[in-house]
Amino acid sequence: MTHAYDLAREAFAAWGVETEAAIAATLAVPISVHCWQGDDVGGFERRSGTSGGGIQATGNHPGRARSPDELRADLDFAFSLIPGRHRLNLHACYPDTPEAPDRDAIEYRHFAPWVDWARDRGLGLDFNPTFFAHAKSDDNLTLSHPDAAIRDFWIEHGRRCRGIAARIGRELGCQTVNNIWVPDGSKDTPVDRMAARRRLEASLDAIMADPHDRACLLDAVESKLFGIGVESMTVGSHEFYLGYAVRRGIALCLDMGHFHPTESLADKLSAVALSVPDILLHVSRPVRWDSDHVILLNDDLLALAQELVFAGLLPQTRIGLDYFDATISRTAAWVIGVRNMQKALLRAFLMPQTRLKAAEARLDLTERLVLTEEARDLPFGAVWSEVCARVGMPVGEALLSQLAAYQARVAVRG
């Protein structure tokens, strides 16, 4: 242990906080790392179609992964700089196969190399149907499309993705989250919202009809406020999916960028946790809208982590990241984001939770405020540095040096 950590441990102990317990609790939380940051949400299919639904990575920084092998190599490097044991979140548009199956024909074997890679590294895998970037979604309608043939195509895609996710869970011996998000909506004001939502509900019911072992598969549905081309109405709104998740007893996905800029995702957690069995988080950073910037250790992230810890919600919550920035090193973006999520959790575990709750329970709001503000000065950074030192991972200038060296190696990709 370093001298700085010894001093920090004493400082937190004076507040009734055990740093060793906080470190252990932080490292026990797996983060699902999103594959699509590594190649700007491009995927490895041979297909046509626009991004749709507001999915767009901006920038042209050199080093984008061009194949599954390159993407896995980048992920290996990123994981080597992230403390703890985590997961990979894989989209259905990332098959590793010489074939070119359309999305209504994908099978487990098209993703088996990803499972083998994850198994070798002791990682879990999560999965997502890809309802965007396809010729049959260019009008931003999929499961709610008025054309039954289009709906049937996407229903089959969703059904197959659930089967693939369940097989992944069986192969790895852990639950795989299968999260459904669709870009469906209307650019201008619709006149029959109900018809679109009834079609979406019926399509989801058809996808969910196949029984799967919950120990292997956790179904989730994800809402959104709006996107490019769907500014006036999103079929799968928060209210729609909240109701659907409650009725079906499945997980509700809350994305930090999918709400109005003035809404607090932290505030929603305890509210929905009373009605849904599981919560999936997509942690992002919106700037004026769902712009998917790399997450910072800012007030929004700290509030989210504190609510998860103080409300005891971590057992029923799966944490995943969701952003894509092509203006900076893509591997650095992963490392920065995951470590910031871990730092936020660590800070929450290091807060004097018992004293704060006791002050609030007796309505001593002055003490609550004083404790909250004084705690900001505690030496959180020394504890984080100790976490990294114990697993042989760099911080500060040493971290920057390793990130820059790897980026220089992959920059030749163009």
C-alpha positions as CSV (number, residue, x, y, z in Angstrom):
1,M,0.0,0.0,0.0
2,T,1.2,3.5,-0.7
3,H,1.6,6.2,1.9
4,A,-1.1,8.3,0.1
5,Y,-3.5,5.4,0.4
6,D,-2.7,4.9,4.1
7,L,-3.6,8.6,4.7
8,A,-6.7,8.3,2.6
9,R,-7.9,5.2,4.4
10,E,-7.5,7.0,7.7
11,A,-9.4,10.0,6.4
12,F,-12.4,7.9,5.2
13,A,-12.3,5.9,8.5
14,A,-12.9,9.1,10.4
15,W,-16.2,9.4,8.4
16,G,-17.1,5.8,9.2
17,V,-16.2,4.5,5.7
18,E,-14.1,1.4,5.1
19,T,-12.0,1.9,1.9
20,E,-11.2,-1.8,1.6
21,A,-14.9,-2.7,1.5
22,A,-15.5,0.1,-1.1
23,I,-12.7,-1.2,-3.3
24,A,-14.0,-4.8,-3.2
25,A,-17.6,-3.6,-3.9
26,T,-16.5,-1.6,-6.9
27,L,-14.4,-4.4,-8.5
28,A,-17.4,-6.7,-8.1
29,V,-19.5,-4.7,-10.5
30,P,-19.2,-5.9,-14.1
31,I,-19.6,-3.3,-16.9
32,S,-20.8,-4.3,-20.3
33,V,-18.5,-2.7,-22.8
34,H,-20.1,-1.8,-26.1
35,C,-18.4,-3.2,-29.2
36,W,-19.7,-0.5,-31.5
37,Q,-17.4,2.2,-30.2
38,G,-14.5,0.4,-31.9
39,D,-15.7,0.8,-35.5
40,D,-18.1,3.7,-35.4
41,V,-21.2,1.5,-35.4
42,G,-20.3,0.1,-38.8
43,G,-20.6,-3.6,-38.1
44,F,-19.2,-6.4,-40.3
45,E,-22.1,-7.2,-42.6
46,R,-22.4,-6.8,-46.4
47,R,-25.6,-4.7,-46.4
48,S,-27.1,-1.5,-47.7
49,G,-29.1,1.0,-45.8
50,T,-28.7,4.2,-43.9
51,S,-28.0,4.4,-40.2
52,G,-31.4,5.6,-39.2
53,G,-32.9,6.5,-35.8
54,G,-30.2,9.1,-35.0
55,I,-27.4,6.5,-35.1
56,Q,-24.3,8.4,-36.4
57,A,-20.7,8.5,-35.3
58,T,-18.9,11.8,-36.2
59,G,-15.2,12.2,-36.9
60,N,-12.6,10.3,-38.9
61,H,-9.8,9.6,-36.4
62,P,-7.4,6.9,-37.7
63,G,-7.4,3.4,-36.3
64,R,-11.0,2.2,-36.8
65,A,-11.3,-1.6,-36.6
66,R,-12.0,-3.1,-40.0
67,S,-12.6,-6.7,-39.0
68,P,-13.6,-8.8,-36.1
69,D,-10.0,-9.7,-35.4
70,E,-9.0,-6.1,-35.3
71,L,-11.9,-5.2,-33.1
72,R,-11.1,-8.0,-30.7
73,A,-7.4,-6.9,-30.5
74,D,-8.5,-3.4,-29.7
75,L,-10.8,-4.8,-27.0
76,D,-8.1,-6.9,-25.5
77,F,-5.9,-3.8,-25.2
78,A,-8.7,-1.8,-23.6
79,F,-9.5,-4.5,-21.1
80,S,-5.9,-4.7,-20.1
81,L,-6.2,-1.2,-18.7
82,I,-9.6,-1.6,-17.0
83,P,-9.6,-3.1,-13.4
84,G,-12.0,-5.9,-12.7
85,R,-13.8,-8.5,-14.8
86,H,-16.3,-7.3,-17.3
87,R,-18.5,-8.1,-20.3
88,L,-18.8,-7.3,-24.0
89,N,-22.0,-6.0,-25.5
90,L,-22.3,-7.3,-29.1
91,H,-24.7,-6.1,-31.8
92,A,-26.2,-8.5,-34.3
93,C,-24.5,-6.5,-37.1
94,Y,-21.1,-7.9,-36.0
95,P,-21.1,-11.5,-37.2
96,D,-17.8,-13.2,-37.7
97,T,-18.4,-15.3,-40.7
98,P,-17.4,-15.5,-44.4
99,E,-21.1,-15.7,-45.2
100,A,-23.4,-12.8,-45.7
101,P,-26.7,-13.8,-44.1
102,D,-29.5,-11.3,-44.0
103,R,-30.7,-10.4,-40.6
104,D,-33.7,-12.8,-40.7
105,A,-31.3,-15.7,-41.3
106,I,-28.6,-15.1,-38.7
107,E,-27.7,-18.1,-36.5
108,Y,-25.5,-18.7,-33.4
109,R,-22.7,-20.1,-35.6
110,H,-22.2,-16.6,-37.1
111,F,-21.2,-15.3,-33.7
112,A,-19.5,-18.4,-32.3
113,P,-16.0,-16.9,-32.6
114,W,-17.0,-14.1,-30.3
115,V,-18.2,-16.7,-27.7
116,D,-14.9,-18.5,-28.0
117,W,-13.0,-15.3,-27.5
118,A,-15.1,-14.3,-24.5
119,R,-14.8,-17.8,-22.9
120,D,-11.0,-17.7,-23.2
121,R,-10.9,-14.4,-21.4
122,G,-13.5,-15.1,-18.7
123,L,-15.8,-12.4,-20.1
124,G,-19.6,-12.4,-20.2
125,L,-21.4,-11.5,-23.5
126,D,-24.6,-9.4,-24.0
127,F,-26.4,-9.2,-27.3
128,N,-28.6,-6.7,-29.3
129,P,-30.8,-7.1,-32.4
130,T,-29.8,-4.5,-35.0
131,F,-33.0,-2.8,-36.2
132,F,-31.2,0.0,-38.0
133,A,-28.7,0.4,-40.9
134,H,-30.7,-1.9,-43.3
135,A,-32.7,-1.3,-46.4
136,K,-35.8,-2.5,-44.7
137,S,-35.4,0.2,-42.0
138,D,-34.6,3.2,-44.1
139,D,-37.9,4.8,-43.4
140,N,-37.3,4.5,-39.7
141,L,-40.0,1.9,-39.3
142,T,-39.4,-1.8,-38.4
143,L,-41.6,-3.6,-35.9
144,S,-44.4,-1.0,-36.2
145,H,-44.3,-0.8,-40.0
146,P,-47.7,-0.8,-41.7
147,D,-46.4,-3.4,-44.2
148,A,-46.9,-6.8,-42.6
149,A,-44.0,-8.3,-44.7
150,I,-41.6,-5.7,-43.3
151,R,-42.8,-6.4,-39.8
152,D,-42.4,-10.2,-40.3
153,F,-38.8,-9.7,-41.5
154,W,-37.9,-7.8,-38.3
155,I,-39.9,-10.1,-36.0
156,E,-37.9,-13.0,-37.4
157,H,-34.7,-11.1,-36.8
158,G,-35.7,-10.4,-33.2
159,R,-36.8,-14.0,-32.6
160,R,-33.4,-15.3,-33.9
161,C,-31.5,-12.8,-31.7
162,R,-33.2,-14.0,-28.6
163,G,-32.3,-17.6,-29.5
164,I,-28.7,-16.6,-30.2
165,A,-28.5,-14.7,-26.9
166,A,-29.9,-17.7,-25.0
167,R,-27.4,-20.0,-26.6
168,I,-24.6,-17.6,-25.7
169,G,-25.8,-17.6,-22.1
170,R,-25.8,-21.4,-22.1
171,E,-22.3,-21.7,-23.6
172,L,-20.8,-19.2,-21.2
173,G,-22.7,-20.3,-18.1
174,C,-24.1,-16.8,-17.3
175,Q,-27.1,-14.8,-18.2
176,T,-26.9,-12.8,-21.5
177,V,-28.9,-9.6,-21.8
178,N,-30.8,-9.3,-25.1
179,N,-31.8,-5.7,-25.5
180,I,-34.4,-4.5,-28.1
181,W,-34.3,-1.0,-29.4
182,V,-36.0,0.1,-32.6
183,P,-35.8,3.4,-34.4
184,D,-39.5,3.6,-35.2
185,G,-41.1,7.0,-35.3
186,S,-42.3,9.9,-37.4
187,K,-40.6,13.0,-38.6
188,D,-43.8,15.0,-38.7
189,T,-46.9,14.8,-36.5
190,P,-48.8,11.5,-37.0
191,V,-52.5,11.2,-36.9
192,D,-52.7,7.6,-35.6
193,R,-50.2,6.9,-32.9
194,M,-52.3,4.1,-31.5
195,A,-52.1,2.0,-34.6
196,A,-48.3,2.2,-34.7
197,R,-48.1,1.3,-31.0
198,R,-50.5,-1.6,-31.3
199,R,-48.3,-2.9,-34.2
200,L,-45.2,-2.6,-32.1
201,E,-46.8,-4.3,-29.2
202,A,-48.0,-7.2,-31.3
203,S,-44.5,-7.6,-33.0
204,L,-42.8,-7.6,-29.6
205,D,-45.2,-10.3,-28.4
206,A,-44.4,-12.4,-31.4
207,I,-40.7,-12.0,-30.7
208,M,-41.1,-12.9,-27.0
209,A,-43.3,-16.0,-27.7
210,D,-40.4,-18.5,-27.8
211,P,-39.7,-19.7,-24.2
212,H,-36.1,-19.5,-23.0
213,D,-34.4,-20.3,-19.7
214,R,-34.1,-17.0,-17.7
215,A,-30.9,-18.2,-16.3
216,C,-29.4,-17.9,-19.8
217,L,-31.4,-15.0,-21.2
218,L,-32.6,-11.7,-19.8
219,D,-34.9,-9.8,-22.1
220,A,-34.8,-6.0,-22.1
221,V,-36.6,-3.2,-24.0
222,E,-35.2,0.3,-24.5
223,S,-37.1,3.6,-25.0
224,K,-36.0,6.8,-26.6
225,L,-37.3,10.4,-26.6
226,F,-36.6,11.2,-30.3
227,G,-34.0,10.8,-33.0
228,I,-33.0,12.3,-36.4
229,G,-36.0,11.6,-38.7
230,V,-38.3,10.8,-35.8
231,E,-38.5,14.2,-34.1
232,S,-42.3,14.3,-33.7
233,M,-43.1,10.8,-32.4
234,T,-41.2,7.8,-31.2
235,V,-43.3,4.7,-31.2
236,G,-41.3,3.0,-28.4
237,S,-41.5,5.9,-25.9
238,H,-40.5,5.6,-22.2
239,E,-44.1,5.2,-21.2
240,F,-44.8,2.5,-23.8
241,Y,-41.8,0.4,-22.7
242,L,-42.3,1.0,-19.0
243,G,-45.8,-0.5,-19.3
244,Y,-44.6,-3.3,-21.6
245,A,-41.7,-4.3,-19.2
246,V,-44.1,-4.3,-16.3
247,R,-46.7,-6.5,-18.1
248,R,-44.1,-8.9,-19.4
249,G,-41.9,-9.0,-16.3
250,I,-38.8,-8.2,-18.3
251,A,-36.0,-5.6,-17.9
252,L,-36.4,-2.0,-18.7
253,C,-33.4,-0.3,-20.4
254,L,-32.8,3.3,-19.4
255,D,-30.3,5.2,-21.6
256,M,-28.9,8.5,-20.2
257,G,-29.3,10.1,-23.6
258,H,-32.8,9.1,-24.3
259,F,-34.7,11.6,-22.2
260,H,-35.2,15.3,-22.1
261,P,-32.0,17.2,-21.2
262,T,-33.5,18.4,-17.9
263,E,-34.6,14.9,-16.7
264,S,-32.4,13.0,-14.2
265,L,-31.9,9.4,-14.9
266,A,-30.8,8.9,-11.3
267,D,-34.2,10.1,-10.1
268,K,-36.0,7.5,-12.3
269,L,-34.1,4.4,-10.9
270,S,-35.9,4.0,-7.6
271,A,-39.2,4.8,-9.3
272,V,-39.1,2.1,-11.9
273,A,-37.3,-0.4,-9.6
274,L,-40.5,-0.8,-7.6
275,S,-42.3,-2.1,-10.7
276,V,-39.8,-3.9,-13.0
277,P,-37.8,-6.9,-11.9
278,D,-34.6,-5.8,-13.6
279,I,-33.0,-2.6,-14.9
280,L,-30.5,-2.2,-17.8
281,L,-28.6,1.0,-17.9
282,H,-27.0,2.4,-21.1
283,V,-24.6,5.0,-19.7
284,S,-23.9,7.8,-22.2
285,R,-23.4,11.6,-22.2
286,P,-25.8,13.6,-24.2
287,V,-24.8,17.1,-25.2
288,R,-28.1,18.9,-26.0
289,W,-29.5,15.7,-27.4
290,D,-28.7,12.0,-27.6
291,S,-25.2,12.7,-29.0
292,D,-23.5,9.7,-27.3
293,H,-20.3,11.5,-26.1
294,V,-17.7,9.6,-24.1
295,I,-18.9,9.7,-20.4
296,L,-17.1,12.0,-18.0
297,L,-16.9,11.8,-14.2
298,N,-19.5,14.6,-14.1
299,D,-22.4,15.4,-11.8
300,D,-24.8,13.2,-13.8
301,L,-22.6,10.2,-13.6
302,L,-21.9,10.7,-9.9
303,A,-25.6,11.0,-9.2
304,L,-26.4,7.9,-11.1
305,A,-23.8,5.8,-9.3
306,Q,-24.8,7.2,-5.9
307,E,-28.5,6.3,-6.5
308,L,-27.5,2.7,-7.5
309,V,-25.5,2.3,-4.4
310,F,-27.6,4.2,-1.8
311,A,-30.9,2.6,-3.1
312,G,-29.4,-0.9,-3.1
313,L,-30.2,-1.3,-6.8
314,L,-27.0,-3.0,-8.1
315,P,-28.3,-6.5,-7.6
316,Q,-31.2,-5.9,-10.1
317,T,-29.3,-3.6,-12.4
318,R,-27.0,-4.4,-15.4
319,I,-24.7,-1.6,-16.3
320,G,-23.7,-1.1,-20.0
321,L,-22.1,1.8,-21.8
322,D,-23.4,3.3,-25.0
323,Y,-21.5,6.0,-26.9
324,F,-19.5,6.2,-30.1
325,D,-17.0,9.0,-30.8
326,A,-14.8,8.8,-33.9
327,T,-13.0,12.1,-33.2
328,I,-10.6,10.5,-30.7
329,S,-8.8,7.2,-30.2
330,R,-11.5,4.6,-30.0
331,T,-9.6,2.4,-27.6
332,A,-9.0,5.4,-25.3
333,A,-12.7,6.1,-25.4
334,W,-13.4,2.7,-24.0
335,V,-10.8,3.0,-21.3
336,I,-11.9,6.5,-20.2
337,G,-15.5,5.6,-20.2
338,V,-15.3,2.3,-18.2
339,R,-12.9,3.7,-15.7
340,N,-15.1,6.8,-15.2
341,M,-18.0,4.5,-14.5
342,Q,-15.9,2.6,-12.0
343,K,-14.7,5.8,-10.4
344,A,-18.3,7.0,-10.0
345,L,-19.2,3.7,-8.3
346,L,-16.1,3.9,-6.0
347,R,-17.0,7.4,-5.0
348,A,-20.5,6.3,-4.1
349,F,-19.2,3.4,-2.0
350,L,-16.9,5.8,-0.3
351,M,-19.6,8.3,0.7
352,P,-20.7,8.3,4.4
353,Q,-24.0,6.7,3.4
354,T,-25.1,5.8,6.9
355,R,-24.6,9.3,8.3
356,L,-26.3,10.9,5.3
357,K,-29.4,8.7,5.5
358,A,-29.6,9.2,9.3
359,A,-29.5,13.0,8.9
360,E,-32.2,12.9,6.2
361,A,-34.4,10.5,8.3
362,R,-34.5,13.0,11.2
363,L,-35.0,15.9,8.7
364,D,-31.7,17.5,9.6
365,L,-31.2,18.9,6.1
366,T,-28.4,21.2,7.2
367,E,-26.3,18.3,8.4
368,R,-27.1,16.4,5.2
369,L,-25.9,19.4,3.1
370,V,-22.8,19.9,5.1
371,L,-21.8,16.3,5.0
372,T,-22.5,16.1,1.2
373,E,-20.3,19.2,0.5
374,E,-17.5,18.3,2.9
375,A,-17.3,14.8,1.5
376,R,-16.2,16.3,-1.8
377,D,-12.8,17.1,-0.3
378,L,-12.1,13.5,0.7
379,P,-9.1,11.9,-1.1
380,F,-11.0,9.7,-3.5
381,G,-8.2,9.9,-6.1
382,A,-5.8,8.2,-3.7
383,V,-8.1,5.2,-3.4
384,W,-8.6,4.9,-7.1
385,S,-4.8,5.0,-7.6
386,E,-4.5,2.2,-5.1
387,V,-7.1,0.1,-7.0
388,C,-5.0,0.4,-10.2
389,A,-1.7,-0.2,-8.5
390,R,-3.0,-3.5,-7.0
391,V,-3.7,-4.8,-10.5
392,G,-0.7,-3.3,-12.1
393,M,-2.6,-0.8,-14.2
394,P,-1.4,2.8,-14.9
395,V,-2.9,6.1,-14.0
396,G,-2.0,9.7,-15.0
397,E,0.9,10.1,-17.4
398,A,1.6,6.4,-17.5
399,L,-1.9,5.7,-18.7
400,L,-1.7,8.5,-21.3
401,S,1.6,7.0,-22.6
402,Q,0.2,3.5,-23.0
403,L,-2.9,4.8,-24.8
404,A,-0.8,6.9,-27.2
405,A,1.6,4.1,-28.0
406,Y,-1.3,1.7,-28.9
407,Q,-3.0,4.4,-31.0
408,A,0.2,5.0,-32.9
409,R,0.3,1.3,-33.8
410,V,-3.3,1.2,-35.1
411,A,-3.2,4.6,-36.8
412,V,-1.9,2.9,-40.0
413,R,-5.3,1.4,-40.5
414,G,-6.4,4.8,-41.9
